[in-house]
Amino acid sequence: MSRKLFGTDGIRGTANVDPMTAETALKLGMAAGRHFTRGEHRHVAVIGKDTRLSGYLLEPALTAGFIAVGMDVVLLGPLPTPAVAMLTRSLRADLGVMISASHNPYQDNGIKLFGPDGFKLSDEDELTIEESMENGLAEYRVGSDHLGRARRLDDAAGRYIEYAKATFPRGLRLDGLKIVIDCANGAAYKVAPTVLWELGAEVIPLAIHPDGVNINQDCGSLHTQTLQTQVVAHGAHLGIALDGDADRLVLCDEKGTVIDGDQVMGLIGASWGQGGLLKGGGIVATVMSNMGLEKYLERQGLTLFRTAVGDRYVLERMRRDGFNVGGEQSGHIILSDHSTTGDGLVAALQVLAALVGSGKKASEILHLFDPFPQVLKNVRVSGSPAAILESDAVKAAIKGGEGRLDGTGRVLIRKSGTEPLIRVMAEGEDQTLVTQVVDDIVGVISKAAS
């Protein structure tokens, strides 16, 4: 049986529209609470959220669900996703919940669950919870004398601030650095500027006035124009853009040039490798990371290990094989020595440590390689994407494209996990050739789909 409610990163949808409703949140709280009620101790769930208006809808519904099955609730208020994961472990809680739709607009919301170890739940746990929600929850209700209680953790932000600062190398400070940080009017709007300021930086904060509907609106990691402009206008040394729940980041150097996750992973991987901190002999990234990163790591004596798209798959490989640096081109950077999930602020601090240690400009240490030209096109199909990809004509076109690149590039064809799309990507040294290869494959797929 496959999961219906949970996607690759929890449950997500338009707020107050099925499945992202108070009714779903209530049932989820009861089912997840019951699933993690193990042993005789007093059971606890922690709940954090970003700044979306709909957080006021989902937070109390989840709270009621947990209380109904006898679980106490600790409310954290607006905090980054990695802070919720950290506090789940720190408070010895049985379950952690983050209410957020990450980089999506305010109309959307989502619910992510963390186990007592601070890691996102396995597919098996999510499937069990879904089955409980479908099969009725009345039997899970406790008697009125065993209901849970809820309380707010007033110093939750302060705890995360101290945790984040502790990941910055001892003996280093940010004195003399001017940093622009765009908090996306999201979960890190208070904590991120505070961390940088307490470490000694001059901080120019952007998008720190959330009103419930302006999260990610023309700001944050997907909309960096204002950040780029302000970095140059203020003569700043670095620009940092977080997304709505602060688990991803995008940087820009002192010239206002945007730096993606591949360059960040390359810098941290090489820096940690030189310092004897890197584990596994390389880093883990997805199939979407640029070949330029792969070639750069090879020159450093390191290896790039690829997974399917999704930070959960990156983390699974890291945990299985003992890596401590991984992530995605989009800016999800997982540093498992510090966090159990992506943490944009902690990753930015590692970049700042390298910046301080080198004495160089951001443009010098963050442009490690020239990305290979990369072309991505989507083909919308009405039939089965799997069947289309198995057709002889499509397989021949893909093989032909790979042959034309002849070891100087690669072709990646994959089905979308959320839409009836086939994604066609190719990259290589020759931009014209890469474009031709993609166009030819797209044409054959379109013909097969029709």
N, C-alpha and C positions, 0 to 999 in steps of 0.2 A: 504493500500500500504506500502511495506517495503522499507527500504533504500537500494540502490544498490552501491552507491559511498562511503558513510561513513561507517566505521567499528566501532569497540568498542572504538577506540581512534583516531577519525578523518579519513582522507584519507591517505592511504599509499601504496607504490609500488616502483618498480624499476624506478629510475630517467630517464626521457626522453623516457619512455615507457608508453603507455596508461594504467592507467589514470593519472600517475604522470608526466604530460607534461605541457609545457608553455600554451598550448591552454586550458587545464583544469583549470589551475591556473587563467588565464584571466577571464574565464567564472565564476569561483568561486568568484573572486573578485567583479565582476559586480553583481552577484546574492546575495551574502552575503551583499555587500554594500547597495543594494537596500532594502533588507529585514530589515536592521538596520537603514535605513533613516526614522526616526520618529520625527515629530516636525519640528520647523522652525529654530533651531539653526544650526550652522556650524558643519557638521558631520565629525568625525575623526576615523580612524582606525590606530592601531599601529601594526607594524610587527617586530618580532624578528626571529632569526634563530640560528642554531648551525653552525658548521664549515665545513659542507660538501661542496664539489665543486658545487654540483647541487643547492645550495642555490642561487648562482648567476643566475641560470636559472629561478627559481620560484619567487624570491623576486620581480624583475622588472615586471614580468607578473601579479602578484597579485596587485602590485602598479598601473599598467595601468588600471586594472579592476576597482579598487576603484575610481581612478581619472575620469574614463569614466562616472561614475554615480554621479559625483559631490562630492565625499568624499575626504577630505584631508587625507594624510598619514604621519605618524611619523615613521621613520626607526630607529630601536634600535640597529641593528647590532647583533653580536653574544652575546646572553644572555641566561641563563637558562629559561626553560619553566615557572617556578613559577615567575620569574622576569617579564615576559610578562604579566602574569595574574595580578600581582601587579600593574604594570604601566598602564594597561588598566583602572583600577579603579582610580589610582592616577591622571592620565591625563584627567579623565572624558570622556574617549573615548567611542564610541558606539560599538566598536568591537576590539578584539585583535586576532592576528594571530601568531602562532609559526610554523616555518618551520623546521621540524626535524623528523627523524625516530628513535629517542630515542636510544636504545641499538643496533640497526641493523648496519650492515656494511655500508660503505660510498656509495655503489651503490644504496642503497635505500634512499628514502626521504618520508616525509609526511607533512600534513598540519593539524594543530589543530586550532580550533576556540574557542574564549572565548567571552561571552556576556559582556555587560557593567558592570555587577556585578563581573566580573573576574572568573566566573564559566564556565566550558565547556558547550556547547550548549545541549539543550534537543533533544531527538529523533524527536520531532515535528518540531523544528526549522531546524534541518538538513534535514528532509524530504521536508519541504517547499522550502529550498534552492535548493535541487536536482531537484524538479519539475520546478523551475524557469530556471535552467540550461538546462533542456530538452525542454522547451516550447518556447525558443527563447528570446533573450535579447535586441534586437534592440530598443524596446520601452523604455528601461531603460536609454538609453544614454541621457545625458543632452546637452544643447546647448553649443557651443564653449565658450561662455562668463560665463558659470557656471561650468566649469571643476574644479576638485580639484587640490590641490598642494601637493607636497611632500617635507619634510625636515628631516634632521637627528638630533636626540637628542644626542648631544655630551656627556652629562653627565649621560646617562642612566645607565652605569655600576656603577657609583658612587652612584646613587640613590638606586640601589639594595643593594650595600654594606652596606649603612647606615641602610636600612630596615632590612637586615639579622642580623646585629650587635644588633639592638634594640630588637630582640627576645631572646637574651642572658640575663639572669637575671642581674639586676643592682647590682653593688657591687662585682660581680665576675669577675675574669680575668683568662687568661690561662698562666700566668707567670710560668715558670718552666716546662711546658709541651712540649715535643717534639712530633710532629705530622707529619706523612707521609700522603700526600693526592694525590690520583691518579685522575686526571681530565679527563681522557679518550680522551685527545686531542679534547675535545668537548667544549660545550657552556660555561662552568664554568672555563675555563683554566686561566683566569685572576682574576675573582672575588673571587673564593673560597679561594685560597692561601692568598689573600689580607685580607679577613675577619679574618682568623685565625691569621695572623701576627698582625693586628691592635688590636686584643684582647690580644696580649702578648705572643702567642705561638712561639716556634722555629719550622719553617715549612720546611719540605723536600718535595718539589713538584715533582710529576711525570706526564708524558704525558701532557705537557703544551706547546707543539710546533706543533700545528695543521698545516697541509699542504693541507687540502682539501680531502685527501684520507686515512689518518691514524686514523680517529675517530673510537674509540672502537677496534682498531687493537691491539690485544694482551695486552689490558689494560682496565681499567674501571671495572665496577661492575660485568661483566661476565668473566673477566680474571684477577684474583687477585694474580697470582703467583708472579709477580714482587713486588707488594705491600707487600705481606707476607714476602718475602725475605728482602726487604729494611727495614721494621719495625724491624726485628730482627737484621739486620746488623747495624742499627743506634741506637739501644737501645731505640727505640721510645716507647711512652706510648700508642699510638693508631694509627691505620691505617684507612683511609677513602677512599673508592672507589665510585666515582660517575659514572653515565652513560652519554651518549652523550649529553643529554639535561638537566642533573642534577636534574631530578625529582625523582630519586631513589638512594639509597646508600646501600653499603655492608661495614661492618666494619671488622677489625681484631684486636685482642688484642695484648698485648706486646709480647706474645709467637708466634705470627703469625697465630693464629687460627681464621678461618673465622667465623663471626657472622652474621646470617641472620636476615631478617625483623621481624620474630616472637620474637626473643630475644630482639630486639630493641623496639618493641611495648610493650612487657612485662615490660621492664625497665621504659619506659616513662609513661606507664599507672599506674604502681605501684607508681612511684615517684610522679606523679601528684596527685594520689589518696591520698598519705600520706600528701601532701602539700595542700590539699583541692582545687586543681585546676581541677580535673577530673570531667567531666559532664556525666550524663547518667548511672552512676554506673558500667561502664565497657568500653570496646573498641569494635570496629567493625573490623572484618577481613573477609576474604573469606573462602569458604569451604576447601581451600587447606592449611590453617594454621594448624600446628601440634596440636594434642591433648595434648601434653605436655604444650603448652601455655594455653590451656583451663584449665587444672588442676592447673597450677601455679596461674592463676588469681582467681580460686575458693578459693585457700588457702589465698589469699589476700582479700577475701570478695568481689571480682569483678566478672563480667560475660563477657564471650566472645560471641558476637552476630555475626553470620555468614551471608554472602551474596554470590551471584554468583561470579564467577571469573571476575575480572575487577575493576580497581580503581573507575570507574564511579559509579558502583553499591555500593561500599563502601561509597562513598561520598553521594549518594542519601539517604542511610540509616542514615548517620550521620546528614544530614540536616533535614531529616524528624523527627527524634526522639531526636535531641539535643545532640548528642555525639560530643566530641572535639578531640578524638584520634582514628585513624583507619588506615588501610593499608593492605599491602599484604606481604606474606612471601618473595617475590622477592625483597623487599626493598622500595616499594612505601609507604611512611609514610605520612599521611595527618594529620596535626595539625591545625584544623580549627580556633583556636584562632589567628593563625598567617597567614595562607595561605588558598587559595581557591582550591589548587591542591597539589599534592605531591611535597615536597621540600627536596631534599637530604641534602643540606647544613644546613638548619634550623633544621632538625631532628638530624643531627650530633651534632649541638650545644646544643641540649637538653641532648644528651648523655654526652657531655663534661661537662655540668653543673652538672650532677649527679656524674660524675667522680671527679670533683673538690670538690663538696660538701661532698663526702664520704671519701676522703683521701685514697681510696683503689686503687688497680690495676684494669685495665680494665677486666682482666680475672676473677676477683672476682665479679664484678658487672654486667657483661654481660653474665655470664653463670648461668642463673636463673633456668633452668630446663633441664633435659635430654630429648631430643626429643624422642617420640615414634618411633620405627622402621616404616618406611613408604616405600611402594613399589608402583611404578607407571609404567604401561605398556600401550602402544598404540596399538590398533588393526585397521589396515587399511581395510576399507570395500568398496565394489563396489556398494552395494545397499543403500537403505535409512537407515541411522543410527537409526532414530526414529522407523521404522518398526522392525528392528532387536531387539531393546531393548524391544519392546512390545511382542516379541515371548514368548510363555509359557516356553520354555526351558531356555531362558536367565533369565527370571524373577525368575524361580525356582532356578537357580544357584546363583543368587544374594541373594535371601532369605536364601539359604543354607549357603552361606559364612557369612552372618550376624549372623546366628545362631551359627556357629562354633566359632566366636569371642565372642559371649555370653556376650556382655556388656563391654568387655575388649578392644574393638577397634571399628572401623567403616569401612564401605565400601562406596566408592564414585564412581559412574559411570556417565560420562557426555560426550556429543558430543562435538567435536572440533568446534569452530566457524569459522575456516578458512580452514580446511582440512577435507577430508572424513575419519575421524578417530573417534573411540570410545576410550575414556581414562578410564582405569580401575585402581583405586587406593584403597589401603587398608592400614590401620595402626593399630597397637596394641602393646601390651606388649611383645608378642612372635614373634620374627623375622621369625622363621621357619614357624609358622602357618600363618602369614601374607602373606608370599611368596606363600605358598600352596593355600591360598584362591584366590589370584590374578591369579595364573597360571590356576586354575580350571575354573574361570569365563572367562578368556581370551580364553581358549580352547572351551568353549561352544559358546561364541560369534563368534569365527572364524568358527566354524562348521555351525552356523546359517547363517553367512554371505555368506558361499559358497553354 
